[in-house]
Amino acid sequence: VGLARGYLNRPDLTAERFIPDPFSGVPGARLYRTGDLVRFRPDGNIEFLGRIDHQVKVRGFRIELGEIEAVLEGHPALREVAVIAREDSPGDKRLVAYVVPKGEPAPTVSELRSFLRRTLPDYMVPAAFVFLETLPLTPSGKVDRRALPAPDGLRPTLQREYVPPRTPVEQELAALCAELLGVERVGIYDNFFELGGHSLLATQFISRVRETFDVEVPLRALFEHPTVAELAEEIEALRQTEEADVAKIAELLEKIQDLSQDDVLALLREKQVM
């Protein structure tokens, strides 16, 4: 019986990797944990998904990168895929998918997101997609994940064409969105979440919107109005509502000033009784 040097005199690691074989009738028989992640297909064959050591944690979720790659590989327009977790900005770890199309035209990012969402939860859908001619390989022929480039920050290919901001509010919103998502420009009809936004970024974005426009925009507004154009309309509506409320308060204060102290006290007592 042979034993790899990495397990020699290391009973803890040996016990972790060489486990009792429940399928063997031979006393002391062992199985070796390879670290490969697979699944049984309906036809009885075993499909290799990836390595367990490619499991990552992003925004509190444990994610097996091989599962995402397996779904992407099922897209008819893709030849090769790789998915990694990147942290190009401190504290902003995100999933990035690298895809090699089979030909032209290549699928859009919107199409790939929709394809993934049919099978995977939202937190497993990559925040960015990078299109390559080939994937970098190691001398042994495996994907060289360390050599995969950072996303270039360009606006991804979406189903909608880019439409520039038309108003000062749209300009501010587009600039905030582009800065937060790390893209060079955002069109007024671009969906915040299709550009790579997620719940954590949504919270940060709304916080900046409140600070910039001095309007109490609820977080749900971004989920209900995920484009710059829609959110700009929502902000204008909130502004008008707040201005109307301020006008009513000012009018009420003006009326109170014309009342005597006895009239004010009588009015307050009447409200308490009511």
C-alpha positions in Angstrom: 0.0 0.0 0.0 1.4 3.4 -1.0 0.8 6.8 0.7 1.5 10.2 -0.8 4.1 12.2 1.1 1.6 14.9 1.9 -0.2 12.4 4.2 2.8 10.8 5.9 2.8 11.2 9.7 -0.3 13.3 9.4 -3.1 11.1 10.9 -5.6 14.0 11.0 -5.3 14.8 7.3 -5.2 11.1 6.4 -8.4 10.5 8.4 -10.1 13.4 6.6 -9.2 12.2 3.1 -9.2 8.4 3.5 -12.6 7.5 4.9 -14.2 4.1 5.6 -15.6 2.5 2.5 -19.3 1.7 3.3 -19.7 -0.2 0.0 -16.9 -2.7 0.6 -17.0 -6.0 2.5 -13.2 -5.9 3.1 -12.3 -4.9 6.7 -10.4 -1.7 6.8 -11.2 -0.7 3.2 -11.0 3.0 2.5 -12.3 5.6 0.0 -10.4 8.6 -1.0 -12.0 12.0 -1.0 -10.9 13.5 -4.4 -12.5 16.9 -3.9 -14.3 16.6 -7.2 -17.9 17.7 -7.4 -20.2 15.6 -9.6 -23.8 14.8 -10.1 -25.7 11.9 -11.5 -27.5 12.6 -14.8 -30.9 11.0 -15.6 -29.2 8.6 -18.0 -27.0 7.2 -15.1 -23.8 8.9 -16.2 -21.8 11.0 -13.8 -21.2 14.7 -14.8 -18.1 16.5 -13.5 -19.1 19.9 -12.1 -15.8 21.2 -10.7 -13.7 21.1 -7.5 -15.0 21.5 -4.0 -12.0 23.7 -3.3 -13.5 26.1 -5.9 -16.2 26.9 -3.4 -16.4 30.6 -2.4 -18.4 32.8 -0.1 -19.9 35.9 -1.6 -22.2 38.3 0.4 -22.8 35.5 3.0 -23.6 32.8 0.5 -21.5 29.7 -0.1 -21.3 29.2 -3.8 -19.8 26.3 -5.8 -18.3 27.9 -8.9 -18.6 24.5 -10.8 -22.4 24.7 -10.6 -22.5 28.0 -12.3 -20.0 26.9 -14.9 -22.0 23.7 -15.6 -25.1 25.8 -16.3 -23.3 28.2 -18.5 -21.7 25.4 -20.5 -25.2 24.3 -21.4 -25.8 27.6 -23.3 -25.7 26.7 -27.1 -23.8 29.8 -28.0 -20.8 29.3 -25.7 -17.7 27.1 -26.3 -15.8 27.6 -23.0 -16.6 29.1 -19.6 -14.9 29.8 -16.3 -16.3 31.6 -13.2 -14.3 33.0 -10.3 -14.8 35.3 -7.4 -12.9 38.6 -7.6 -12.3 41.4 -5.1 -10.9 44.2 -7.3 -12.1 46.8 -4.8 -11.7 46.2 -1.1 -14.8 44.7 0.4 -16.5 44.2 -2.9 -16.1 40.5 -3.7 -18.2 39.5 -6.8 -18.7 36.7 -9.2 -17.2 37.2 -12.7 -17.9 34.9 -15.6 -15.5 34.4 -18.5 -17.1 33.1 -21.6 -15.8 32.1 -25.1 -18.6 32.3 -27.7 -18.8 29.8 -30.4 -19.2 32.5 -33.1 -20.9 35.7 -34.0 -23.2 37.2 -32.9 -22.2 36.5 -29.3 -25.0 36.3 -26.8 -25.7 39.5 -24.8 -25.2 39.8 -21.1 -28.9 40.1 -20.6 -29.4 36.8 -22.4 -26.8 35.0 -20.3 -28.3 36.4 -17.1 -31.8 35.2 -18.1 -30.4 31.8 -19.1 -28.8 31.4 -15.6 -31.8 32.6 -13.7 -33.9 29.8 -15.1 -31.8 27.4 -13.0 -29.8 29.3 -10.4 -30.8 31.7 -7.6 -30.0 35.4 -8.1 -27.0 35.3 -5.7 -25.3 32.8 -8.0 -25.7 34.9 -11.2 -22.3 36.6 -11.9 -22.1 40.4 -11.5 -19.9 40.8 -14.6 -19.3 38.9 -17.8 -16.0 39.0 -19.7 -16.0 37.8 -23.4 -12.7 36.2 -24.5 -11.4 34.6 -27.6 -9.8 31.8 -25.5 -9.4 31.0 -21.9 -5.8 31.1 -20.5 -4.3 27.7 -19.8 -1.6 26.4 -17.5 1.2 24.1 -18.9 -0.9 21.1 -17.8 -3.9 22.3 -19.9 -6.1 23.5 -17.1 -7.8 26.9 -17.0 -5.3 29.4 -15.5 -7.7 31.2 -13.2 -5.0 33.6 -11.9 -4.4 34.8 -15.5 -8.1 35.7 -16.1 -8.3 39.5 -16.6 -10.2 42.0 -14.5 -13.5 43.3 -16.1 -12.6 46.3 -18.3 -15.3 48.5 -16.8 -17.0 49.0 -20.2 -20.8 49.0 -20.4 -21.8 45.4 -21.0 -23.7 44.4 -24.1 -27.4 44.6 -23.1 -30.6 44.1 -25.1 -31.2 47.8 -25.1 -29.0 50.4 -26.9 -27.3 53.1 -24.8 -29.5 56.2 -24.3 -27.7 59.2 -22.6 -29.3 61.1 -19.7 -31.6 64.0 -20.7 -32.1 65.9 -17.4 -29.9 67.0 -14.5 -31.5 64.3 -12.3 -30.9 61.6 -14.8 -27.3 62.8 -15.2 -26.7 62.6 -11.4 -28.3 59.2 -11.1 -26.4 57.8 -14.1 -23.1 59.1 -12.6 -23.8 57.6 -9.2 -24.8 54.3 -10.8 -21.7 54.1 -13.0 -19.3 54.9 -10.1 -20.9 52.3 -7.9 -21.1 49.5 -10.5 -17.6 50.2 -11.9 -18.7 50.9 -15.5 -17.8 53.8 -17.7 -21.4 54.9 -18.5 -25.0 54.0 -17.7 -27.9 54.6 -20.1 -31.2 55.8 -18.8 -32.9 52.5 -19.7 -30.2 50.2 -18.4 -31.4 48.0 -15.6 -29.4 48.4 -12.4 -29.4 44.7 -11.7 -28.5 43.7 -15.3 -25.4 45.9 -15.0 -24.3 43.8 -12.0 -26.1 45.4 -9.1 -27.3 43.3 -6.2 -29.0 43.9 -2.8 -25.9 45.2 -1.0 -25.1 47.7 -3.9 -28.7 48.7 -4.0 -28.6 49.8 -0.4 -25.4 51.8 -1.0 -26.9 53.4 -4.1 -30.1 54.5 -2.4 -28.1 55.9 0.5 -26.2 58.0 -2.0 -29.3 59.0 -3.8 -30.9 60.3 -0.5 -27.8 62.3 0.3 -27.5 63.8 -3.2 -31.1 64.8 -3.7 -32.2 65.2 -0.1 -35.2 63.1 -0.7 -36.3 60.0 1.4 -36.3 57.5 -1.4 -37.3 54.0 -0.1 -35.1 51.0 -1.0 -38.0 49.3 -2.7 -38.1 52.1 -5.2 -35.0 50.8 -6.9 -36.4 47.3 -7.2 -39.7 48.7 -8.6 -37.9 51.2 -10.8 -34.5 49.8 -11.7 -33.6 52.2 -14.5 -32.3 55.7 -14.3 -35.3 57.0 -16.2 -37.9 55.4 -13.9 -36.0 56.3 -10.7 -35.7 59.9 -11.9 -39.5 60.1 -12.3 -39.9 58.6 -8.8 -37.6 61.2 -7.3 -39.4 64.1 -9.0 -42.7 62.7 -7.7 -41.4 62.5 -4.2 -40.0 66.0 -4.4 -43.4 67.4 -5.5 -45.1 65.5 -2.6 -42.6 66.9 -0.1 -43.0 70.4 -1.5 -46.8 70.1 -1.2 -46.5 68.9 2.4 -44.2 71.8 3.2 -46.7 74.2 1.6 -49.6 72.8 3.7 -47.5 73.1 6.9 -46.6 76.7 6.1 -50.2 77.6 5.4 -51.3 76.0 8.7 -48.6 77.9 10.6 -49.8 81.1 9.0 -53.4 80.4 10.1 -52.3 79.7 13.7 -50.4 83.0 13.9 -53.6 84.8 13.3 -55.3 83.0 16.3 -55.2 84.2 19.8 -53.7 82.0 22.5 -57.1 81.1 23.9 -58.3 80.0 20.4 -55.2 77.8 19.9 -55.7 76.1 23.3 -59.4 75.6 22.5 -58.5 74.1 19.1 -56.0 71.7 20.8 -58.5 70.6 23.4 -61.0 70.0 20.6 -58.5 67.8 18.7 -57.7 65.8 21.9 -61.4 65.1 22.5 -61.8 64.0 18.9 
